[in-house]
Amino acid sequence: MQLIQMHKIVMSTAIFSSSAFSAWSLYTWNKTGATFSAFMALTGAAVAIGVGIYLKDFIAKHQKGSQG
């Protein structure tokens, strides 16, 4: 049970970190106009969304397992 809880914490941290990186990249793109910053902002957002979907499925899978 503790490993599942730790996995949820690590994945939540990954979502927060990639979202913060995406926001920082958007800010940098707004200030400099560098195309690479816009690309990194989109990549960070995609990672946050992907990990969020994974975490949602992970939680759903392990809630079903603990109920039955």
C-alpha positions as CSV (number, residue, x, y, z in Angstrom):
1,M,0.0,0.0,0.0
2,Q,2.8,2.4,0.8
3,L,4.4,2.0,-2.7
4,I,1.1,2.9,-4.4
5,Q,0.8,6.0,-2.3
6,M,4.4,7.0,-3.1
7,H,3.7,6.5,-6.8
8,K,0.8,8.9,-6.6
9,I,2.9,11.5,-4.9
10,V,5.7,11.2,-7.4
11,M,3.3,11.4,-10.4
12,S,1.6,14.4,-8.8
13,T,5.0,16.1,-8.4
14,A,5.7,15.3,-12.1
15,I,2.5,17.0,-13.2
16,F,3.2,20.1,-11.1
17,S,6.8,20.3,-12.3
18,S,6.0,20.0,-16.0
19,S,3.2,22.5,-15.6
20,A,5.5,24.9,-13.9
21,F,8.1,24.4,-16.6
22,S,5.5,25.0,-19.3
23,A,4.4,28.2,-17.6
24,W,8.0,29.4,-17.4
25,S,8.6,28.5,-21.1
26,L,5.5,30.5,-22.0
27,Y,6.7,33.4,-20.1
28,T,10.1,33.2,-21.8
29,W,8.5,32.9,-25.2
30,N,6.4,36.0,-24.4
31,K,9.5,38.0,-23.4
32,T,11.9,36.8,-26.2
33,G,9.7,35.4,-28.9
34,A,12.0,32.4,-29.2
35,T,10.3,29.6,-31.1
36,F,12.1,27.0,-29.0
37,S,10.5,28.3,-25.9
38,A,7.1,27.9,-27.4
39,F,7.9,24.4,-28.4
40,M,9.1,23.6,-24.9
41,A,5.9,25.1,-23.4
42,L,3.8,22.8,-25.6
43,T,6.0,19.8,-24.8
44,G,5.7,20.5,-21.0
45,A,1.9,20.9,-21.3
46,A,1.7,17.6,-23.3
47,V,3.7,15.8,-20.6
48,A,1.5,17.2,-17.8
49,I,-1.6,16.0,-19.6
50,G,-0.1,12.6,-20.4
51,V,1.0,12.0,-16.8
52,G,-2.4,13.3,-15.6
53,I,-4.2,10.8,-17.7
54,Y,-1.9,8.0,-16.5
55,L,-2.4,9.0,-12.9
56,K,-6.1,9.1,-13.3
57,D,-6.1,5.5,-14.8
58,F,-3.7,4.3,-12.1
59,I,-5.9,5.6,-9.3
60,A,-9.0,4.1,-10.9
61,K,-7.3,0.7,-11.4
62,H,-6.1,0.6,-7.8
63,Q,-9.4,1.7,-6.3
64,K,-11.2,-1.1,-8.1
65,G,-8.7,-3.5,-6.7
66,S,-9.0,-2.4,-3.1
67,Q,-12.9,-2.5,-3.2
68,G,-13.2,-6.0,-4.5
